[in-house]
């Protein structure tokens, strides 16, 4: 068995106030201002939602897509702890951190979008809970997973403040926490696809399939690895660190394996259901379908060869394309391919877009602060 030696994690250090954190702080302040209006005056004051489109980008982008982007922690943890690939262990903490804030903000995003948000506690109250509801399963699993991820990340906090004894106690039960952290995202990511199955004929045939849960799970795992590639390249550039190609190159091969499995299932499903002719119709749905497919297929040509996977730029672009492809799959199913009937139209308001940008900015801001002050990234010589 190979013995994998890795540098211990350490804070990056440096100033917290810079151009990036300032811009993120401004968008975060705008987010809080809009949400103050939303909570006092209602959804109609800041969104373009209507009876035909009861959910918009706050649910589709911030929650459905946001939680898929946040699958990096789950995907890497599954590789390290379930498949015993210890060489990827240095990627666990940064991937978990990105997932932690992604899911936490996705959970908050659900509350932003609830009409009667003050009744959110009902879903956890036994007398009000509906265990037969897909949305109930998603809500409970995401909530539980947020708590699990905070427990998974707790050793970083305990390490920072020198609480070694408490960290050792937590590590004794960490195997059970990690097991939960692997099962829960599998459950709710697939169930997000089940939401489209429940909507039935309201979904365009190109995205109306009983195997939607499988498609959502496969793309969530693939997107998780893509986000790790993206985050590693950006963090290395921003902090002037060496890119961890010794881990990213083989990781991208694993990612391609899930991608090939997804494409085989996706293309086979469209053909078997007889929905392929709809992809050649003169319609918006056909155009966005091919754009979605192009985003998934292009990485096979970009990093399909071993030498190409050693190129950081190619890995970075491939990661972005897969993130975009997974995002389009969800936007197409929940918004563009959602056929609600005549008389209803939806395009996000400026306030909705700013809230989404604010959510993303908060995540970036938190990532910068934590990595600069807590032991998340592998220790490296001087960084500036």
C-alpha positions in Angstrom: 0.0 0.0 0.0 1.3 3.4 -1.0 2.2 5.8 1.8 0.9 9.3 0.9 2.8 12.1 2.6 1.2 15.5 2.4 2.0 18.9 3.8 -0.2 19.8 6.8 -2.9 22.4 6.2 -2.0 26.0 7.3 -3.6 29.4 7.0 -2.6 31.3 3.9 -2.3 34.6 5.8 -2.3 38.0 4.3 -4.7 41.0 4.4 -8.4 40.4 4.6 -9.3 43.8 3.0 -8.5 43.9 -0.7 -10.2 44.5 -4.0 -11.9 41.1 -4.1 -13.3 41.2 -0.6 -14.4 44.8 -1.0 -16.4 44.0 -4.1 -17.9 40.9 -2.5 -18.8 43.0 0.6 -20.6 45.6 -1.5 -22.7 42.9 -3.2 -23.4 41.3 0.2 -24.7 44.6 1.5 -27.0 45.0 -1.5 -28.2 41.5 -0.8 -29.1 42.3 2.8 -30.9 45.5 1.7 -33.1 43.7 -0.9 -33.9 40.9 1.5 -35.0 43.5 4.1 -37.5 44.8 1.5 -38.5 41.2 0.6 -39.2 40.1 4.2 -41.2 43.3 5.1 -43.1 43.8 1.8 -43.3 40.3 0.3 -42.0 38.5 -2.7 -44.0 40.6 -5.1 -42.1 43.7 -4.2 -38.7 42.4 -5.4 -39.4 39.4 -7.8 -41.2 38.7 -11.1 -42.7 35.5 -9.8 -46.3 34.7 -10.7 -48.9 32.0 -10.5 -47.5 30.2 -13.5 -43.9 30.5 -12.3 -44.0 30.1 -8.5 -40.2 29.7 -8.4 -37.5 31.6 -10.2 -33.7 31.9 -10.1 -33.6 32.0 -6.3 -34.7 28.4 -6.2 -33.2 27.2 -9.5 -29.9 29.0 -9.4 -29.3 29.5 -5.6 -30.6 26.2 -4.5 -30.8 23.6 -7.3 -27.7 24.7 -9.1 -25.9 26.1 -6.0 -26.2 22.8 -4.1 -24.9 20.9 -7.2 -21.9 23.2 -7.3 -21.4 22.5 -3.6 -21.0 18.7 -4.2 -17.2 19.0 -4.3 -16.9 18.1 -0.7 -19.1 15.0 -1.0 -17.5 13.9 -4.3 -13.9 14.2 -2.9 -14.8 12.7 0.4 -16.4 9.7 -1.4 -13.2 9.2 -3.4 -10.9 9.5 -0.3 -12.9 7.7 2.4 -15.2 5.3 0.4 -12.8 4.3 -2.3 -9.7 4.7 -0.1 -7.8 7.1 -2.4 -5.7 8.8 0.2 -3.6 10.7 -2.3 -6.5 13.1 -2.7 -6.7 13.9 1.0 -5.3 17.5 0.7 -8.3 18.4 -1.5 -10.8 17.4 1.1 -10.7 20.5 3.3 -10.9 23.2 0.6 -13.6 21.2 -1.2 -15.5 20.8 2.0 -15.2 24.5 2.8 -16.7 25.5 -0.6 -19.5 22.9 -0.1 -20.2 24.1 3.4 -20.9 27.7 2.4 -22.6 26.6 -0.8 -25.1 24.4 1.0 -25.6 26.8 3.9 -26.5 29.6 1.5 -28.7 27.3 -0.5 -30.6 26.4 2.6 -31.0 30.1 3.4 -32.1 30.7 -0.2 -35.1 28.4 0.3 -36.3 30.6 3.1 -35.9 33.7 0.9 -38.3 32.2 -1.7 -41.0 31.0 0.7 -44.2 33.1 0.6 -44.9 32.5 4.3 -41.3 32.1 5.4 -42.3 32.4 9.1 -44.0 29.0 8.8 -40.8 27.2 7.8 -40.6 25.4 11.1 -43.7 23.4 10.2 -41.8 21.0 8.0 -39.8 19.8 11.0 -42.9 19.5 13.3 -44.2 15.9 13.3 -47.8 17.0 13.2 -47.3 19.1 10.1 -44.6 17.1 8.2 -45.5 15.2 5.0 -43.1 12.3 4.7 -44.7 11.4 1.3 -43.6 14.7 -0.3 -40.5 14.9 -2.5 -39.9 18.5 -1.4 -40.1 17.4 2.3 -37.4 14.8 1.6 -35.2 17.4 -0.1 -35.7 19.9 2.7 -34.9 17.5 5.5 -31.9 16.0 3.8 -30.4 19.3 2.9 -30.9 20.6 6.4 -29.3 17.5 7.9 -26.4 17.7 5.4 -25.7 21.3 6.4 -25.3 20.2 10.0 -23.2 17.2 9.0 -20.8 19.4 7.0 -20.4 21.8 9.9 -19.4 18.8 12.0 -17.0 17.6 9.3 -15.4 21.0 9.2 -15.3 21.4 13.0 -11.8 19.8 13.3 -10.4 22.8 11.3 -11.9 25.2 13.8 -10.7 23.1 16.8 -7.3 22.9 15.3 -7.2 26.7 14.8 -7.9 27.3 18.5 -5.7 24.6 19.8 -8.5 22.3 21.1 -6.5 19.1 20.4 -8.4 17.0 23.0 -11.8 17.9 21.6 -10.6 17.3 18.0 -9.4 13.8 18.9 -12.8 13.0 20.5 -14.6 14.2 17.4 -12.3 12.2 15.2 -13.4 9.0 16.9 -16.9 9.4 15.5 -15.9 11.1 12.3 -16.4 7.9 10.3 -20.1 7.9 11.1 -20.3 11.7 10.2 -18.6 11.1 6.9 -20.9 8.2 6.1 -23.9 10.4 6.6 -22.2 13.1 4.6 -22.0 10.6 1.7 -25.5 9.3 1.8 -27.5 12.5 2.4 -26.3 14.4 -0.8 -27.0 11.3 -2.9 -30.6 11.3 -1.6 -31.4 14.9 -2.1 -29.5 15.5 -5.3 -31.5 12.6 -6.9 -34.7 13.9 -5.4 -34.2 17.3 -7.0 -34.5 15.4 -10.3 -37.6 13.7 -8.9 -39.3 17.1 -8.6 -39.4 17.2 -12.4 -40.8 13.7 -12.6 -43.6 14.9 -10.3 -44.4 17.8 -12.6 -45.1 15.4 -15.4 -46.3 16.8 -18.7 -45.5 20.4 -17.6 -41.8 19.5 -18.5 -40.6 19.6 -22.1 -40.0 16.0 -23.5 -36.3 16.6 -23.8 -36.1 16.8 -19.9 -39.2 14.7 -19.1 -37.9 11.3 -18.1 -38.4 8.9 -15.2 -34.6 8.5 -14.8 -34.2 12.3 -14.0 -33.0 11.4 -10.5 -30.1 9.4 -11.9 -29.2 12.2 -14.3 -29.2 14.7 -11.5 -27.0 12.5 -9.2 -24.5 11.7 -12.0 -24.2 15.4 -12.9 -24.0 16.5 -9.3 -20.9 14.2 -8.8 -19.4 15.3 -12.0 -20.0 19.0 -11.2 -18.5 18.4 -7.8 -15.2 17.3 -9.3 -15.4 20.2 -11.9 -15.8 22.7 -9.1 -12.7 21.3 -7.3 -10.7 21.8 -10.5 -12.1 25.3 -10.9 -11.5 26.2 -7.2 -8.0 24.8 -7.1 -6.9 26.7 -10.2 -8.5 30.0 -9.0 -7.0 29.6 -5.4 -3.6 28.8 -6.8 -3.6 31.8 -9.0 -5.1 34.2 -6.5 -2.7 33.1 -3.7 0.3 32.6 -6.0 0.6 28.9 -5.1 1.7 26.0 -7.1 -1.2 24.2 -8.8 -1.6 20.7 -7.4 -1.4 19.0 -10.8 -0.2 15.7 -9.2 -3.8 15.4 -7.8 -5.9 17.3 -10.3 -4.7 15.3 -13.3 -5.8 11.9 -12.0 -8.9 13.5 -10.4 -10.0 14.8 -13.8 -9.8 11.2 -15.1 -12.2 10.1 -12.5 -14.5 13.0 -13.4 -14.4 12.0 -17.1 -15.5 8.5 -16.0 -18.7 9.9 -14.4 -19.2 12.2 -17.4 -19.1 9.3 -19.9 -21.5 7.4 -17.8 -23.9 10.4 -17.7 -23.7 11.0 -21.5 -24.4 7.3 -22.2 -27.5 7.4 -20.0 -28.6 10.8 -21.2 -28.3 10.1 -24.9 -29.7 6.6 -24.6 -32.7 7.9 -22.6 -33.6 10.6 -25.2 -33.3 8.1 -28.1 -35.3 5.3 -26.3 -38.1 7.7 -25.3 -38.4 8.9 -28.9 -37.7 12.5 -27.8 -34.8 13.0 -30.2 -36.9 14.6 -33.0 -37.8 17.4 -30.6 -34.1 18.3 -30.5 -34.2 19.2 -34.2 -37.3 21.4 -34.0 -37.0 25.1 -34.5 -37.5 26.1 -30.9 -35.7 27.7 -28.0 -35.8 24.4 -26.2 -33.9 22.7 -29.0 -31.2 25.4 -29.0 -30.6 25.3 -25.3 -30.6 21.4 -25.4 -27.7 21.4 -27.9 -25.9 24.1 -25.9 -26.3 22.0 -22.8 -25.0 18.9 -24.6 -22.1 20.8 -26.1 -20.9 21.8 -22.6 -20.9 18.2 -21.5 -19.2 16.8 -24.7 -16.5 19.5 -25.2 -14.4 18.4 -22.1 -13.9 14.9 -23.7 -12.0 16.6 -26.5 -10.3 19.2 -24.2 -8.9 16.7 -21.6 -9.6 13.3 -23.1 -5.9 12.6 -23.5 -3.4 12.1 -20.7 -1.1 14.9 -21.9 -4.1 17.3 -22.1 -5.0 16.6 -18.5 -1.6 17.9 -17.4 -2.4 21.3 -18.8 -3.9 23.6 -16.0 -5.6 25.8 -18.6 -7.4 22.9 -20.2 -8.5 21.6 -16.8 -9.8 25.0 -15.8 -11.8 25.4 -19.0 -13.1 21.8 -18.8 -14.2 22.5 -15.2 -16.1 25.7 -16.3 -17.8 23.8 -19.2 -19.0 21.0 -16.9 -20.3 23.5 -14.3 -22.1 25.3 -17.1 -23.5 22.1 -18.6 -24.9 21.0 -15.2 -26.3 24.4 -14.6 -28.0 24.4 -18.0 -29.5 20.9 -17.4 -31.2 22.4 -14.3 -32.2 25.8 -15.8 -33.6 24.0 -18.9 -35.7 21.6 -16.8 -37.0 24.0 -14.2 -37.4 27.2 -16.2 -36.9 27.1 -20.0 -38.4 23.6 -20.5 -41.1 24.2 -17.9 -44.4 24.5 -19.8 -46.9 26.3 -17.5 -49.5 27.2 -20.2 -50.4 30.4 -22.1 -50.5 33.7 -20.3 -47.6 33.3 -18.0 -44.0 34.6 -18.5 -41.0 34.9 -16.3 -37.7 36.7 -16.4 -35.8 37.5 -13.2 -36.0 41.1 -11.9 -32.9 43.1 -11.2 -33.4 42.5 -7.5 -33.5 38.7 -8.0 -30.3 38.9 -10.0 -28.6 41.0 -7.4 -29.6 38.6 -4.6 -28.1 35.8 -6.5 -24.9 37.7 -7.1 -24.9 38.6 -3.4 -25.2 35.0 -2.4 -22.2 34.1 -4.6 -20.3 37.0 -3.3 -20.9 36.0 0.3 -19.6 32.5 -0.4 -16.4 33.9 -2.1 -15.9 36.4 0.8 -16.3 33.6 3.4 -13.9 31.3 1.5 -11.2 34.1 1.4 -11.5 34.9 5.1 -11.5 31.3 6.2 -8.6 30.1 4.0 -6.5 33.2 5.1 -7.1 32.6 8.8 -7.8 28.8 9.2 -5.8 25.7 8.3 -7.6 24.7 5.1 -5.1 24.7 2.2 -1.9 22.6 2.3 1.1 24.4 3.9 3.4 26.1 1.4 6.5 28.3 1.6 5.9 32.1 1.5 2.8 33.4 -0.2 1.8 37.0 -0.7 
